[in-house]
Amino acid sequence: MTDIGIIGAGMIANLHAEAALAVGSNVLAVFDPRQDTAATFGEKHGCGVEKSMEALLSRDDIRGVVIAVPNDMHAELAIAALNAGKDVLLEKPMAISMQQCDEIIAAANDSGNILQMGFVCRYAPAAIRARELIQDNRIGNVHHVKATLIRHRGIPGLGGWFTTKARSGGGCLIDIGVHLIDLVMHMTGLENPHSALGKCKQTFSIENYTYDEMWSEPVEGGTFDVEDGVLATVGFEGGATLQLDIAWATNLQEDQWQDGFIIDGDRGSMVVDLWGDSITISETLDGDSTESIETVKVEDAWEEAFQAEHAAFATAIETRSLQELAGCPNSGRIVQLIVDAIYNSHSEQKEVAIAG
């Protein structure tokens, strides 16, 4: 499809490489300052290893660049890639401040290059089908969404950059919550958020946290100054609301909650398991309540979503236009507005206005 380079060689970068190769794109090179990690990545994916970011960005044979690095590096590297004439697939979140988001968008506009946000959940088969059903008016006008994403034991690298606010910008909200915020607006068409009320919490600590399988062992002596759970309500123009329940870790067992979305409209509702194979729709027709199951064709939703994201990126590079499902720069900016508002609400202990 197209020739790309990847900046970063960690877990998410490996997922991007696998997805890109699966859809026929060529991963030509990787750069990561951790030379051993980069070498392992290069051997695994059959690509070159550059010794600097500048060396990778100077290559004429690389058309697109995936930015898969810690959050505090997103703005610097995305702007450098755009200014070097590369199209960019930027992992979420867009950045860690509104100023950085605006600087990235300005670089994209000035360069005329593609900037696609890495909101991979948009490509989950269930999310695609739910969006189609809402657009077909199956549940009418959406007035409330409850969105849940909870991990049993999923704090990423507790004590490392993910849990260090100066590097990450926050905890579970800016890490996994951004997916829910973006996806709700994308699926439902809700726009123009105007208020937020949020409460952040830190249930665990480096001393008392036990993990099962996810990410990595806690870093002894590391930093953990971000939230591991958040409850929030976002109000939208027209009166619609979004309720968020997000946690990196919980004392609940994995079968004691359901991740996904409950979407209420003025003539029906739907329950969407983001990574599942069905959507439950409840409708009121001629005064009678009915329930139906919409089957979703899916084998491995996570893998399919990443591959679809990379197919869209490759097509965008070729056509010079973002594809319909792709996250645009403004999507990243609006999500950052909401994230900042929720954090501000927690700090001020009151509902706050969202002004863009």
N, C-alpha and C positions, 0 to 999 in steps of 0.2 A: 504493500500500500504506500508507505512512505518511509523515509529514513529519519530516525530520531536519536537523540542523546538523552541521557538521564543524569540529573544531578542529585546525588544521594544514592546510597547503596544498602539501606536498611530494609526492614521487612516490607514496608509499603512500596519501596522502589522495586523490590523483587516481584511483587504482585503486578506492578505496572509492566515490567519487562515480560513476564509470562503472558499477560493479556495482549500486549503489542505483538509479540511473536505469534500468538495464536491466531490473530486476525490478518497476518501477512505483512505487518510492518517490520522494518529492519532496525534493530537496536545496534547502532554503530559504535557507541562509546559511552562510558560512564565516568563520572568524577565524584570522588568522595575523599576528603582529606585523610580519612582513616585508610591508609594505603593497603593494609592487609585485607580489610573488608572489601575495598574496591577490587582487589585482585581476585578474591573469591567470587565476587559478583561477575567479573569479566569471564572467568573460567566457566562458571555455571551457565551463563547466557551466550557465550561465544562472541563477546564484543571486546573492543579495545578499551584500555584504561588510560585516561588522560591524567597528567600530573597536576593540572590546574584547571579551574573553571574557565579561565581565559583561553586555554588551549582548546577546550571542548567547544566554546562559543565561536572560536575563529575558524572552525572547520566548515568549508563551503558545502560539503556533502551532507551535513546535518541540517534538516529543514525545521524540525520541531524539537522542543526540549520539554521534558517532564521535570518539574520541580518537586522533589520529594525529600524535604529536609525539615529540621525543626522550625516551628512557627515563626520564631524571631528572625529567621533568615529568608522568609518568603519574599518580602518586599525587595530587599537588596538583589536577590538572585533573579526574580521575575523581571525587574526593571533592567538589569544587565542583559538578560537574554533578549528581551524585546528590543532594546537599543542596539543589540548585535544583529538584528534582522531575523530573529528566530520567532516562530510561532510557539506558544507556550500553553502547556497543560499544567495548571497550578493546583497542587493539592490544597484541600481545605485545611483550616480556614484561610480566607484570603490573606489576612495579616493579623496583627495583634492590636491595631488601632485604626481609627477612621482616617487619620492623616496618611498612614501607610497605604490604606485602600485607595485613597484619592491619588496618591503618587503613582501607584501601579496603573490605575485607569488612565491617568494622564500619559504615561509612557506608552500604553497600548494605543491610545488615540493618536499620539504624535507619530508613532512608528507605522501605524496602519497594519500591524501584525495581529494575528489571531491570539486572543486570550480566552481560553476555556477553563472554567472552574471545575475542580475535581469533586463535584457532587455526584459520586458514583451511584448513590441510592436511587437517583432518578431513573436508572436503567434496570432496576429490579423488575422482573416481569409483572409482579403483583402491583407495583406502583404505576407502571405503564397502563395496565388494564384499569386500575382504579381511576386514573386521570381520564381515560376514554369514557368510562361510565358516567363520571361527573359531567363531562362535556356533553354527553348525550342526555343530560337532565334526568337521570334515573332517580336522583334523590332531591332534585330541585335546587334551590339556592342554599349554599352551605352557610350555617350560622354558628356552628361550634365543632371544634376538633379536639379530641383528647389523644395526645401522642405520648407513647411510652417506650423507653429504651433503657433497660436495666440489665446490668451484668451481675452475676453472682460473685465472681472474683475476677475483676478485669481492670484493675488499676495498671496502666501501662508503665512499666519500669519505675515503680514507686521509689522516689528519691532522685531520679534522673531529671532530664529536661522537661518531660511531660508534666511533672508535678512541681516545677519551679516557675512561679508566675512570671518572673522577668523574661523567661525564654518562651513559655507557652502562651502567655496571656490569660491563663485561667485553667480550670480543670475540666471536668466532664462536659460542661456546657459548651465550651469552645472546641472541645475535641469531638465528641459524638453528638452533642445537642445541635450543632450546626446542621447536621444531616436532617434532623427532624424539622427544624425551622424552615430550611430551604424546601424540603420535600412537601410539606403541607402547603406552602404558597404555590409551589409548582403544580401539585395535583389539583388543588381546589380553585386556583385563580384568585385567592385572597391577596390583596395588596394594600399598600398604604397603612402600615402599622402606626398606631398613634399613642399607645400606652403600654407599660409593662409593670407587673408586680412580681417580684421574685424573692425567693429565700434559698440561700446556699447553705450547705452543711458539710462538715467533715466528720464522718462517723469513725473512720479508721485512723491509725497512725502507723509510722514505720515500725514501732515497737509491737503493736498488737495485730498487725495485718498478716493474715495467712493467705496463701494463694494456692490455686489448684494446678493451673496449666498455662495461664495466659501471660504473654509478653516476657516477663523476666522477674528474677528474684529482686526483692527490695534492696536498695543501695544503702548499706550501713553508713550512717553519718551524712546521708543525702538530705535534700530539701523537699518538704511537703507542705507548701503554703497555699494550696488551692483547694477548691471544693471537690468532694467525691460524690456529691448528690445535689440536685437542685429541683425545686418545684417552682413553676412560674405560670403566669397567665399573661397573654399578649392580646391587646384589643386592636381591632382593625376598623378602618373607615367603613361605615355602614352597620356597625354593631356586632360583627362576627368576632368570636373569641377563639383563642388557641390555648389549651392547657398542656403544659409540659411536665413530665415526670421522668427524670433522667438520673441514672446513677452508674458510676463505674463499678461499684461493689455494694453488696447488701448481705444481710444475714438471712434473707429469704433463700429458700432452695429454688433451683431453676424451674421447677414445674409449678411454682406458686404464683406466677404472674404471666401475662401475655403481652409481648412486645408488639408494637404496631400502632394502628390508628382506629379510633371510633369517630366516624365522620357523620354528623347530623345535618340533615337538610330540612327544608320546610315541607317536603312530601315523602321523605324516607331517610334511611341511614344505611351506612355500610361499615363492616368490620374488616379491616385489612391487616393480615399478617404479612409484614414487609417481605419476608423471605419464604413465604408459603406458596401453596398451589391453589388457593381458593379465596374468594371474597364472599362474605355473607351480606346479602342485601335485604333490608326490610322496607317495604313500601306500603303506603296506604292508597288503595285504588277503589274508588266508588264507596268509600266509607269502610272498606274491609282491609285489615292488616294481613299482608302476605310476606312470606320469607322465601328467598331463593338463594341458591349457591351458584356463583359464577366461577367456573373452573379456569385456572390459569395454567398454561403449558409451561412447565419449568422442569429442568433436571438439576442443575446446580446454580441457584439464583445468584450467589455471590460471584462465582466465576463468570457467569453470563453477563452480569452487570459490568464488570471490569472490561470484558471483551467488547461489549457494546460501546462503552465509553471510549475505548481506543479506536474502534471503527469510526465513531463520530469524529474524533480528533483527526484521524487520517483524511476523512472526507472533507473536513473543514479546511485542512491545509491545501487540498487539491482544488476545492471550489472557491476558496477565499471567503467562506461564510460559515458561521456557526450553525450547526444542525439544530433541528427543532427542540430536541430534548436537552441540549447542552446547557450547562450553567454559564450564563453570560457575566461579564464584569459587574454589571449593576446588581445581579443576584447576590454576588459575594458581598457587595457593599451593604445591601439591605439586611442581610443576615448579620453583618457586623454591627449595624445600628441596633438591632434587637438584642444581640448578645451584650453590647455595652449597656443598654438600658436595663437589662435584668441585673447585671452586676451593680449598676448604680442604685437600682431599687433596693437591693440587699444592703448596700452600704448606708443608704439614707433611711432604710426601714419604712418605706412608703412607696406608693405607686408613682411612677415617673412618666413624663411625657416623652415621646419619641419624635424628634424633629430632625429631618434629614438634611 
